């Protein structure tokens, strides 16, 4: 089969089986399309899987990050520290509540926030930083223990952006590994279930936490800020009948929230996908290790960051580092060469501090780690449905695209 007749390999895609379709169809035939039992079942299953005390499902990880900032009470005058290599939503969540963003540099090979780059960002925060949002980039974890210790000394809450890391386990030093999302080192962790993530709901997200007050605030802000608990009613005349019983229709809004609910349709799919998480994660690990083996001959022009020692990633991305100048090709030329051979690729991400909105707010920052990573990164296809031979096909196409003999 020629390169032009082989199936196109995108950089990522969902893996949907007949049991996923059956789970969604069962909801469609039932009584609840939203705010029903599938939502409760998915939250319970996710909490059990991550070993967190609570999980709150929502419309997207972006919604989850926004809810987390609201739940912490972040607002104008506060600062949030965000790594420069991430999706826009991590920084935007702080702006949604009126807080300012302090961008931190990252390791130039892994794109991860480090204790050293957090310390440098804190020096620019003028003592106003209230939260740090480390990103587990591509499925690899930050040094959570080190960041949490530093954050604790400075009075910062830690909210993990775990959009890439469902199924990843972490254990610093000789400690046993535990699930990302157990919030052992953080106040909350936020997940994404977008179509290209390790498990898919189409769109969807969730926040895990061990704090019952945060769980209550997340749940309330997810649905317009509405409270239905009689003990919380402020207007006793409207909330209760003459006999002292609460009126069954009554609810109150003490402060506004948003419509960030997920549907039973989404949660049925999410619950079905969650049962396959181990299989999906293992397949992704196998594919990344195969890439590591086959890319070795392309070094030093193309390489992967060293394998992590303190975590077992459920890889979301296979992001390679390419010396485009040494290859004599621009990144656009390499991506075009891959596409001509039926291979999709993507760039994750443009450093957020270079976006026009944030340049106007933050000025021209020099974050050399983030800029070095961005200059070299390219995400190659990675999803469980790839065939064993697809990695060989991608690497061969990449070798041709960079002119490697």
Buried (B, 14 or more C-beta within 10 A) or exposed (E): EEEEEBEEBBBBBBBBEEEBEEBBEEBEEEEBEBEBBBBEBBBEBBBEBBBBBBBBBBBBBBBBBBBBBBBBEBEEEBBBBBBBBBBBBBBBBBBBBEBBBBBBBBBBBBBBBBBBBBEBBBEBBEEEBBBBBBBBBBBBBBBBBBBBEBBEEBEBBBBBBBBBBBBBBBBBEEEEBBBBBBBBBBBBBBBBBBBBBBBBBBBBBBBBBBBEEBBBBBBBBBBBBBBBEBEEBEEEEEBBEEEEEBEEEBBBEEEEBBEBBBBBBBBBBBBBBBBBBEEBBBBBBBBBBBBBEBBEEBEEBBBBBEEBEBBBBBBBBBBBBBBBEEBEBEBEBBBBBBBEBBBBBBBBBBBBBBBEEBEEEBEEBEBEBBBBBBBBBBBBBBBBEBEEEBBEBBBBBBBBBBEBE
